[in-house]
């Protein structure tokens, strides 16, 4: 399978490419993630400037995993129990609850989500289709696969031609969200 994993790019080089760092400019940043996103969220908040504003919602399997998140920025942090491989994720519903000013492109909000791969794809579709957010207003990351064994079986059984088509769809001259416009239907056809 090379450097990429089914359903997305490799995690190698994320820090070097700045993909975990929120872009400059928006007035409010919405950070939404499951427990796997906690280190990235902690880093984003730790590196934030005083004039920045964040709305943070983190889904945990157990509230005992909640911790202090140091930042000089204005940050409203909520901890919720759900998902994380132990049950149904509530992240998509939590994002729907933020509808209105928080998801209004005119308000300049930027949404960053990191969670299980299937849920990340559903959230991406929600933002793109139901909220019609421009691709530049969000970054969605699928950190892990709840059914990794099945995803790997599908990938390993794919033909060399299919794998080459996948590799050709992911172009480095486009943003990840632009790539997902073509990659999502392709992966659905593959059954990943």
C-alpha atoms as an extended CHARMM CRD file, in Angstrom:
* protein
*
       192  EXT
         1         1  UNK       CA              0.0000000000        0.0000000000        0.0000000000  PROA      1               0.0000000000
         2         2  UNK       CA              2.9990000000        2.3010000000        0.1960000000  PROA      2               0.0000000000
         3         3  UNK       CA              2.9420000000        5.5500000000        2.1470000000  PROA      3               0.0000000000
         4         4  UNK       CA             -0.8100000000        6.0210000000        1.9470000000  PROA      4               0.0000000000
         5         5  UNK       CA             -3.4930000000        4.3160000000        3.9800000000  PROA      5               0.0000000000
         6         6  UNK       CA             -6.9640000000        3.3980000000        2.6700000000  PROA      6               0.0000000000
         7         7  UNK       CA             -9.1300000000        6.4860000000        2.6180000000  PROA      7               0.0000000000
         8         8  UNK       CA             -6.4880000000        9.1540000000        2.8760000000  PROA      8               0.0000000000
         9         9  UNK       CA             -2.9080000000       10.2770000000        2.9240000000  PROA      9               0.0000000000
        10        10  UNK       CA             -0.2170000000        9.0130000000        5.2280000000  PROA      10              0.0000000000
        11        11  UNK       CA              0.2840000000       10.6380000000        8.5930000000  PROA      11              0.0000000000
        12        12  UNK       CA              3.9890000000       10.9680000000        7.8240000000  PROA      12              0.0000000000
        13        13  UNK       CA              4.9340000000       14.5980000000        7.3630000000  PROA      13              0.0000000000
        14        14  UNK       CA              1.7490000000       16.1190000000        8.8110000000  PROA      14              0.0000000000
        15        15  UNK       CA              3.7400000000       18.2480000000       11.2280000000  PROA      15              0.0000000000
        16        16  UNK       CA              6.2720000000       19.3060000000        8.5800000000  PROA      16              0.0000000000
        17        17  UNK       CA              3.5150000000       20.2970000000        6.1610000000  PROA      17              0.0000000000
        18        18  UNK       CA              1.5820000000       22.1980000000        8.8150000000  PROA      18              0.0000000000
        19        19  UNK       CA             -1.6270000000       20.2720000000        8.1770000000  PROA      19              0.0000000000
        20        20  UNK       CA             -2.4560000000       20.2430000000       11.8730000000  PROA      20              0.0000000000
        21        21  UNK       CA             -1.9370000000       23.9820000000       12.2870000000  PROA      21              0.0000000000
        22        22  UNK       CA             -5.0510000000       26.1170000000       11.7620000000  PROA      22              0.0000000000
        23        23  UNK       CA             -4.7280000000       28.6800000000        8.9700000000  PROA      23              0.0000000000
        24        24  UNK       CA             -4.2170000000       32.3600000000        9.7230000000  PROA      24              0.0000000000
        25        25  UNK       CA             -7.1040000000       34.7610000000        9.5400000000  PROA      25              0.0000000000
        26        26  UNK       CA            -10.4360000000       33.3240000000       10.6540000000  PROA      26              0.0000000000
        27        27  UNK       CA            -12.0970000000       34.9220000000       13.6460000000  PROA      27              0.0000000000
        28        28  UNK       CA            -13.2280000000       31.6620000000       15.2430000000  PROA      28              0.0000000000
        29        29  UNK       CA            -11.8390000000       28.1770000000       14.8840000000  PROA      29              0.0000000000
        30        30  UNK       CA            -13.9780000000       25.1640000000       15.6790000000  PROA      30              0.0000000000
        31        31  UNK       CA            -11.9050000000       22.1400000000       16.7100000000  PROA      31              0.0000000000
        32        32  UNK       CA            -13.8410000000       18.8900000000       16.9050000000  PROA      32              0.0000000000
        33        33  UNK       CA            -12.3030000000       15.4950000000       17.4920000000  PROA      33              0.0000000000
        34        34  UNK       CA            -12.3010000000       12.1960000000       19.2380000000  PROA      34              0.0000000000
        35        35  UNK       CA             -9.6210000000       11.1020000000       21.7170000000  PROA      35              0.0000000000
        36        36  UNK       CA             -7.0950000000       10.5010000000       18.9280000000  PROA      36              0.0000000000
        37        37  UNK       CA             -7.2580000000       14.2020000000       18.0760000000  PROA      37              0.0000000000
        38        38  UNK       CA             -6.4620000000       15.3140000000       21.6100000000  PROA      38              0.0000000000
        39        39  UNK       CA             -2.6660000000       15.6820000000       21.0780000000  PROA      39              0.0000000000
        40        40  UNK       CA             -3.2050000000       17.7640000000       17.9370000000  PROA      40              0.0000000000
        41        41  UNK       CA             -5.8690000000       19.9170000000       19.6000000000  PROA      41              0.0000000000
        42        42  UNK       CA             -3.5940000000       20.4490000000       22.6000000000  PROA      42              0.0000000000
        43        43  UNK       CA             -0.7830000000       21.5410000000       20.2700000000  PROA      43              0.0000000000
        44        44  UNK       CA             -3.0300000000       23.8830000000       18.2630000000  PROA      44              0.0000000000
        45        45  UNK       CA             -4.2280000000       25.5570000000       21.4560000000  PROA      45              0.0000000000
        46        46  UNK       CA             -0.7310000000       25.7170000000       22.9550000000  PROA      46              0.0000000000
        47        47  UNK       CA              0.5630000000       27.4780000000       19.8270000000  PROA      47              0.0000000000
        48        48  UNK       CA             -2.4360000000       29.8340000000       19.5230000000  PROA      48              0.0000000000
        49        49  UNK       CA             -2.1040000000       33.5880000000       19.9280000000  PROA      49              0.0000000000
        50        50  UNK       CA             -3.9930000000       35.6300000000       22.4970000000  PROA      50              0.0000000000
        51        51  UNK       CA             -6.2250000000       37.2830000000       19.8990000000  PROA      51              0.0000000000
        52        52  UNK       CA             -7.4960000000       33.9500000000       18.5500000000  PROA      52              0.0000000000
        53        53  UNK       CA            -10.8270000000       32.3810000000       19.4980000000  PROA      53              0.0000000000
        54        54  UNK       CA            -11.6680000000       28.6630000000       19.6350000000  PROA      54              0.0000000000
        55        55  UNK       CA            -14.7050000000       26.4820000000       20.1900000000  PROA      55              0.0000000000
        56        56  UNK       CA            -13.4290000000       23.0000000000       21.0790000000  PROA      56              0.0000000000
        57        57  UNK       CA            -15.4460000000       19.8210000000       21.4730000000  PROA      57              0.0000000000
        58        58  UNK       CA            -13.6950000000       16.5500000000       22.2370000000  PROA      58              0.0000000000
        59        59  UNK       CA            -15.4120000000       13.1690000000       22.2740000000  PROA      59              0.0000000000
        60        60  UNK       CA            -13.9920000000       10.7270000000       24.8420000000  PROA      60              0.0000000000
        61        61  UNK       CA            -14.7820000000        7.1450000000       25.7800000000  PROA      61              0.0000000000
        62        62  UNK       CA            -14.5340000000        8.1510000000       29.4440000000  PROA      62              0.0000000000
        63        63  UNK       CA            -14.5620000000       11.5610000000       31.1450000000  PROA      63              0.0000000000
        64        64  UNK       CA            -11.5140000000       10.4580000000       33.1540000000  PROA      64              0.0000000000
        65        65  UNK       CA             -9.5090000000       11.1370000000       29.9510000000  PROA      65              0.0000000000
        66        66  UNK       CA            -10.3400000000       14.8720000000       30.0170000000  PROA      66              0.0000000000
        67        67  UNK       CA             -7.4430000000       17.1550000000       30.8590000000  PROA      67              0.0000000000
        68        68  UNK       CA             -6.4710000000       20.7880000000       31.0260000000  PROA      68              0.0000000000
        69        69  UNK       CA             -5.5970000000       22.3420000000       27.6850000000  PROA      69              0.0000000000
        70        70  UNK       CA             -3.2210000000       25.2680000000       28.0940000000  PROA      70              0.0000000000
        71        71  UNK       CA             -3.6870000000       28.2730000000       25.8240000000  PROA      71              0.0000000000
        72        72  UNK       CA             -3.4640000000       32.0600000000       25.8900000000  PROA      72              0.0000000000
        73        73  UNK       CA             -6.2970000000       32.2370000000       23.3570000000  PROA      73              0.0000000000
        74        74  UNK       CA             -9.9760000000       32.4960000000       24.1480000000  PROA      74              0.0000000000
        75        75  UNK       CA            -11.1220000000       28.8620000000       24.1630000000  PROA      75              0.0000000000
        76        76  UNK       CA            -14.4250000000       27.2750000000       25.1380000000  PROA      76              0.0000000000
        77        77  UNK       CA            -13.6740000000       23.5700000000       25.6530000000  PROA      77              0.0000000000
        78        78  UNK       CA            -16.3820000000       20.9050000000       25.9990000000  PROA      78              0.0000000000
        79        79  UNK       CA            -15.8100000000       17.2410000000       26.7660000000  PROA      79              0.0000000000
        80        80  UNK       CA            -18.4260000000       14.6950000000       25.6390000000  PROA      80              0.0000000000
        81        81  UNK       CA            -18.6660000000       10.9430000000       26.1220000000  PROA      81              0.0000000000
        82        82  UNK       CA            -19.2950000000        8.8190000000       23.0270000000  PROA      82              0.0000000000
        83        83  UNK       CA            -17.7310000000        6.9070000000       20.1730000000  PROA      83              0.0000000000
        84        84  UNK       CA            -13.9840000000        6.3200000000       20.1260000000  PROA      84              0.0000000000
        85        85  UNK       CA            -14.4050000000        2.7370000000       18.9870000000  PROA      85              0.0000000000
        86        86  UNK       CA            -16.5890000000        1.8350000000       21.9730000000  PROA      86              0.0000000000
        87        87  UNK       CA            -19.8980000000        3.0270000000       20.5670000000  PROA      87              0.0000000000
        88        88  UNK       CA            -21.5090000000        5.3190000000       18.0370000000  PROA      88              0.0000000000
        89        89  UNK       CA            -19.7350000000        8.6200000000       17.5040000000  PROA      89              0.0000000000
        90        90  UNK       CA            -21.6510000000       11.7630000000       18.3870000000  PROA      90              0.0000000000
        91        91  UNK       CA            -19.3230000000       14.1400000000       16.5190000000  PROA      91              0.0000000000
        92        92  UNK       CA            -21.5810000000       14.6980000000       13.5130000000  PROA      92              0.0000000000
        93        93  UNK       CA            -24.5450000000       15.4950000000       15.7730000000  PROA      93              0.0000000000
        94        94  UNK       CA            -22.3960000000       17.8690000000       17.8220000000  PROA      94              0.0000000000
        95        95  UNK       CA            -21.3870000000       19.6860000000       14.6500000000  PROA      95              0.0000000000
        96        96  UNK       CA            -25.0210000000       19.9970000000       13.5580000000  PROA      96              0.0000000000
        97        97  UNK       CA            -25.7440000000       21.5650000000       16.9530000000  PROA      97              0.0000000000
        98        98  UNK       CA            -23.2240000000       24.2980000000       16.0870000000  PROA      98              0.0000000000
        99        99  UNK       CA            -25.2500000000       25.3730000000       13.0420000000  PROA      99              0.0000000000
       100       100  UNK       CA            -25.8360000000       29.0760000000       12.6950000000  PROA      100             0.0000000000
       101       101  UNK       CA            -23.1400000000       31.6290000000       13.3550000000  PROA      101             0.0000000000
       102       102  UNK       CA            -20.4900000000       28.9890000000       14.0690000000  PROA      102             0.0000000000
       103       103  UNK       CA            -20.8700000000       27.4340000000       10.5890000000  PROA      103             0.0000000000
       104       104  UNK       CA            -21.6560000000       30.5730000000        8.6170000000  PROA      104             0.0000000000
       105       105  UNK       CA            -18.9550000000       31.1820000000        5.9590000000  PROA      105             0.0000000000
       106       106  UNK       CA            -19.5500000000       34.9440000000        6.2820000000  PROA      106             0.0000000000
       107       107  UNK       CA            -18.5800000000       34.7540000000        9.9590000000  PROA      107             0.0000000000
       108       108  UNK       CA            -15.1040000000       33.6020000000        8.9810000000  PROA      108             0.0000000000
       109       109  UNK       CA            -15.1860000000       30.4440000000       11.0850000000  PROA      109             0.0000000000
       110       110  UNK       CA            -12.8140000000       27.6250000000       10.2530000000  PROA      110             0.0000000000
       111       111  UNK       CA            -13.7130000000       24.0310000000       11.1790000000  PROA      111             0.0000000000
       112       112  UNK       CA            -11.0420000000       21.4170000000       11.8900000000  PROA      112             0.0000000000
       113       113  UNK       CA            -12.1830000000       17.8510000000       12.5980000000  PROA      113             0.0000000000
       114       114  UNK       CA            -10.1000000000       14.7540000000       13.3310000000  PROA      114             0.0000000000
       115       115  UNK       CA            -11.6550000000       11.4030000000       14.1360000000  PROA      115             0.0000000000
       116       116  UNK       CA            -12.3590000000        7.8930000000       12.8430000000  PROA      116             0.0000000000
       117       117  UNK       CA            -12.2170000000        7.7070000000        9.0510000000  PROA      117             0.0000000000
       118       118  UNK       CA            -15.8590000000        6.7810000000        8.3120000000  PROA      118             0.0000000000
       119       119  UNK       CA            -17.1070000000        9.5390000000       10.6030000000  PROA      119             0.0000000000
       120       120  UNK       CA            -14.6930000000       12.0670000000        9.1040000000  PROA      120             0.0000000000
       121       121  UNK       CA            -16.0910000000       11.3510000000        5.6530000000  PROA      121             0.0000000000
       122       122  UNK       CA            -19.6820000000       11.7710000000        6.8760000000  PROA      122             0.0000000000
       123       123  UNK       CA            -18.7670000000       15.0830000000        8.4960000000  PROA      123             0.0000000000
       124       124  UNK       CA            -17.0360000000       16.2540000000        5.3260000000  PROA      124             0.0000000000
       125       125  UNK       CA            -20.1980000000       15.4900000000        3.3340000000  PROA      125             0.0000000000
       126       126  UNK       CA            -22.3210000000       17.3380000000        5.9060000000  PROA      126             0.0000000000
       127       127  UNK       CA            -20.1860000000       20.4760000000        5.6940000000  PROA      127             0.0000000000
       128       128  UNK       CA            -20.0070000000       20.3830000000        1.9220000000  PROA      128             0.0000000000
       129       129  UNK       CA            -23.5810000000       19.3760000000        1.0600000000  PROA      129             0.0000000000
       130       130  UNK       CA            -25.8530000000       20.5230000000        3.8830000000  PROA      130             0.0000000000
       131       131  UNK       CA            -23.9650000000       23.5940000000        5.0540000000  PROA      131             0.0000000000
       132       132  UNK       CA            -22.4090000000       24.3950000000        1.6350000000  PROA      132             0.0000000000
       133       133  UNK       CA            -19.1660000000       25.5150000000        3.2300000000  PROA      133             0.0000000000
       134       134  UNK       CA            -16.3760000000       26.4260000000        0.8490000000  PROA      134             0.0000000000
       135       135  UNK       CA            -13.4780000000       23.9500000000        0.8710000000  PROA      135             0.0000000000
       136       136  UNK       CA            -11.2470000000       26.6640000000        2.3380000000  PROA      136             0.0000000000
       137       137  UNK       CA            -13.3930000000       26.8400000000        5.5070000000  PROA      137             0.0000000000
       138       138  UNK       CA            -12.6540000000       23.3700000000        6.8420000000  PROA      138             0.0000000000
       139       139  UNK       CA            -10.0930000000       20.6080000000        7.1590000000  PROA      139             0.0000000000
       140       140  UNK       CA            -11.2890000000       17.1090000000        7.9870000000  PROA      140             0.0000000000
       141       141  UNK       CA             -8.8670000000       14.3320000000        8.9380000000  PROA      141             0.0000000000
       142       142  UNK       CA             -9.6180000000       10.6230000000        9.2720000000  PROA      142             0.0000000000
       143       143  UNK       CA             -7.0850000000        9.5380000000       11.8970000000  PROA      143             0.0000000000
       144       144  UNK       CA             -8.0070000000        5.8830000000       12.1700000000  PROA      144             0.0000000000
       145       145  UNK       CA            -10.2780000000        3.0870000000       10.8730000000  PROA      145             0.0000000000
       146       146  UNK       CA            -12.7150000000        1.3470000000       13.2160000000  PROA      146             0.0000000000
       147       147  UNK       CA            -12.5850000000       -1.6710000000       10.8810000000  PROA      147             0.0000000000
       148       148  UNK       CA             -9.0050000000       -1.4340000000        9.6910000000  PROA      148             0.0000000000
       149       149  UNK       CA             -8.8010000000       -5.1450000000        8.8750000000  PROA      149             0.0000000000
       150       150  UNK       CA            -11.6870000000       -4.8660000000        6.4050000000  PROA      150             0.0000000000
       151       151  UNK       CA            -10.2960000000       -1.6800000000        4.8480000000  PROA      151             0.0000000000
       152       152  UNK       CA             -6.9080000000       -3.3510000000        4.3950000000  PROA      152             0.0000000000
       153       153  UNK       CA             -8.5320000000       -6.4730000000        2.8920000000  PROA      153             0.0000000000
       154       154  UNK       CA            -10.3920000000       -4.3160000000        0.3680000000  PROA      154             0.0000000000
       155       155  UNK       CA             -7.2110000000       -2.4180000000       -0.4590000000  PROA      155             0.0000000000
       156       156  UNK       CA             -5.0500000000       -5.5420000000       -0.7670000000  PROA      156             0.0000000000
       157       157  UNK       CA             -7.6060000000       -7.2160000000       -3.0390000000  PROA      157             0.0000000000
       158       158  UNK       CA             -7.7510000000       -4.1850000000       -5.3490000000  PROA      158             0.0000000000
       159       159  UNK       CA             -6.0910000000       -4.5000000000       -8.7240000000  PROA      159             0.0000000000
       160       160  UNK       CA             -2.8690000000       -2.6900000000       -9.5410000000  PROA      160             0.0000000000
       161       161  UNK       CA             -4.9290000000       -0.5520000000      -11.9330000000  PROA      161             0.0000000000
       162       162  UNK       CA             -7.3060000000        0.4870000000       -9.1430000000  PROA      162             0.0000000000
       163       163  UNK       CA             -4.3750000000        1.3300000000       -6.8470000000  PROA      163             0.0000000000
       164       164  UNK       CA             -2.8070000000        3.3960000000       -9.6410000000  PROA      164             0.0000000000
       165       165  UNK       CA             -6.1080000000        5.2470000000      -10.1540000000  PROA      165             0.0000000000
       166       166  UNK       CA             -6.2220000000        5.9960000000       -6.4220000000  PROA      166             0.0000000000
       167       167  UNK       CA             -2.6470000000        7.3000000000       -6.4710000000  PROA      167             0.0000000000
       168       168  UNK       CA             -3.4360000000        9.5040000000       -9.4730000000  PROA      168             0.0000000000
       169       169  UNK       CA             -6.4610000000       11.0450000000       -7.7570000000  PROA      169             0.0000000000
       170       170  UNK       CA             -4.4210000000       12.3540000000       -4.8270000000  PROA      170             0.0000000000
       171       171  UNK       CA             -2.5260000000       15.3200000000       -6.2380000000  PROA      171             0.0000000000
       172       172  UNK       CA             -0.0190000000       17.3300000000       -4.2280000000  PROA      172             0.0000000000
       173       173  UNK       CA             -0.9070000000       20.5240000000       -6.1420000000  PROA      173             0.0000000000
       174       174  UNK       CA             -4.4020000000       20.5430000000       -4.5740000000  PROA      174             0.0000000000
       175       175  UNK       CA             -5.5730000000       20.9080000000       -1.0000000000  PROA      175             0.0000000000
       176       176  UNK       CA             -6.6750000000       17.7410000000        0.7840000000  PROA      176             0.0000000000
       177       177  UNK       CA            -10.2930000000       18.8860000000        0.6700000000  PROA      177             0.0000000000
       178       178  UNK       CA            -10.0590000000       19.4250000000       -3.1060000000  PROA      178             0.0000000000
       179       179  UNK       CA             -8.6440000000       15.9170000000       -3.4470000000  PROA      179             0.0000000000
       180       180  UNK       CA            -11.5250000000       14.4790000000       -1.4400000000  PROA      180             0.0000000000
       181       181  UNK       CA            -14.0320000000       15.7210000000       -4.0360000000  PROA      181             0.0000000000
       182       182  UNK       CA            -12.7800000000       12.9560000000       -6.3500000000  PROA      182             0.0000000000
       183       183  UNK       CA            -11.4200000000       10.5210000000       -3.8100000000  PROA      183             0.0000000000
       184       184  UNK       CA            -14.6400000000       10.0780000000       -1.8180000000  PROA      184             0.0000000000
       185       185  UNK       CA            -16.7440000000        8.6150000000       -4.6750000000  PROA      185             0.0000000000
       186       186  UNK       CA            -13.7840000000        6.4870000000       -5.7500000000  PROA      186             0.0000000000
       187       187  UNK       CA            -13.4030000000        4.9620000000       -2.2850000000  PROA      187             0.0000000000
       188       188  UNK       CA            -17.1560000000        4.3820000000       -2.0610000000  PROA      188             0.0000000000
       189       189  UNK       CA            -16.9890000000        2.4300000000       -5.3340000000  PROA      189             0.0000000000
       190       190  UNK       CA            -14.0930000000        0.4090000000       -3.8730000000  PROA      190             0.0000000000
       191       191  UNK       CA            -16.1220000000       -0.3130000000       -0.7630000000  PROA      191             0.0000000000
       192       192  UNK       CA            -13.7210000000        1.3810000000        1.6530000000  PROA      192             0.0000000000
